[in-house]
Amino acid sequence: MTNAKGGYSYHNYGLAFDIALLDNDGKVDWTIDRRWNKAGEIGKRIGLEWGGDWTSLKDYPHFQYTFGLSLSELRSGKASKKQTPKASSMLIKYGDQGNHVQLIQRMLIHLGYSLFGGADGIFGSSTFKAVKAFQQALYLQADGIVGPKTLEKLYNNFNKTMF
């Protein structure tokens, strides 16, 4: 939801969302306190931009991922070109094993997703659930398969937290 004119908000492109925090009774609580900073930290840890960091108008409930595109670029139809040729050929799924699975597991763990058994190199149910949660958090197709888009997002978000 946005109050902005059509095409002038990342919400219009499915690249932004707002959250609400709940009190102990499960009711929405808009009180600005440390819980909003915690929510902002979590969002930023997975690579989102948080409206609470904005200087002109703080928008604590707002999160977005712009793929480095401005609103004018989006309005003109420009799409992200950040996918690499190597990433586009990868497909890692349930049942796979090896170093490539272990690398994905390590990135997921670093980004805050828990894996039963840690980074063991086996793409089992725990890894499948973590991949789906990551995909849902970034509005990707939540199929539990690490395809080109998921791999790119994992890599980009991992790199942002490392450097």
N, C-alpha and C positions, 0 to 999 in steps of 0.2 A: 504494500500500500504506500502511496506517496501523494503528496499534495502538489508535486511539481507538474508543470505542463508536460503533455505527452512527448516522450523522446528526450526529456531533460533530467532524467533520473536513471540511475543504474537499475532501479526497480523495474523500469519499463522493459529492460532487456533480460530480466531473470538473473541479474548479477548481484542483486542486493536483497537483503531481508532484514526484518526487525524482530527482536525478541521481547519477551516480557518475563520478569522475574516473579516468582511466587513466594508468598509468605508461608509460614508453617501450617496454615489452614488451607493451603492450595489456592489462595486468592491472589490475583494480580496485585503486585506492590510496586508502584512507580517511584518510591522514595529513592533518591540518589544517595547511595552509600557505598561502602567498600565492595559489596557484592557486584556492583556494576564494573568496578575495576577488575575483579576476578574474571567476570565474563569476558571483558575486553582482552585480558591476558590470554585466555583460552582461544578466543577467535584469532588473535594475532599469531599465536603459536602454530596454528594450522595454515597461516598465510593470508588471513583476511585483513582488510582494512577496517578499523573500528571508528565509528563516528564520535566516540568519546575522546579521541585524540585530536579532533578538529579544533582549530583555534577560534574561528569566527562564530560558529554555531555548534555547540556540543550536542550530539545526537546519540546518547548512550545506548539506545536499543538497536542502532543501525550497524550492520556489517555488510561489506561488499568485497567482491573480487573482480577486478576490472580487466584482467589479462593485459594490462598496460595500455588499454585503449581509452581515449578520451570520449566524452559524450558526443562531440561533433563527429569523431571517427565512426562511432556506432551508428549515429543518425545517417551517415553517408553509406552505411552497409559494410564497412571494413570489418574483417574477421581476424582473429589472432593467428599469427603465422609461427608460433613458438614451437610447434611440434617438430622434432628432429627426425630424420630418415630412420635412424636406428630405433628410436622409440616406436615408430609406426609399424615395425615388423615384429614387435614383442607381443606375446600373449602368454600370461602365466596364470594358471588356474588350479583349482582343487585337485590334489593328487600329485602335482608336480613336486620335484625334489631337487635340491642342489644349491650351489652358491648364489644363484640368481634369486631363489626364494628366500634364502637367508638375508640377502641384502635388502629385499623388500620388507622382511620382518624387522630388521634393525631400524629401517627408516620409520616404520609404523610405531615401533616402541619409542623411538626418539620423539615422535610427534604426539606421544601421550596415549596411544592405543595399547591396551593390555593384551598380551598373548600368553595363554597357558602353555608353559613349556619353553617360553622365550624364543630366541632366534635359532631354531633347530634345523632349519633348511627343509622342513616338510610342510607343504601347503595343506594343512588339515582344517578342521572345523574352526579352530580358534583364529587362524589366519584369515579364513573365509569371512568370519564375522567382523574382524577388524577392518578388512578391506571394504566390506559393505558399509560399515560405519563411516569410514573415511570418505567413501564415495557420496554417501548421503549428506555429510557435512559440507561437501563442495558442490552439491547439486549435480553430480555426475549420475549416469545410469548405475543404479546400485545393484549390480549383478554378481558381485564378489569375484569378478575376473579382472586381473590386472592387464588391461589392454593399453593401447597407445595413450589415450587421454588420462587414464588413472596413473599410469607410470610417469607421465610428464608432470602431473600435479604432485605426486609423491616426491619426485626428484626436486621440483622447484621449491616446495614447501620445506623439505629437508634442508636444502641449500640455504634458504633464508634464515633458518634457525642456527646454522653452523657458522655463518660469516657475518 
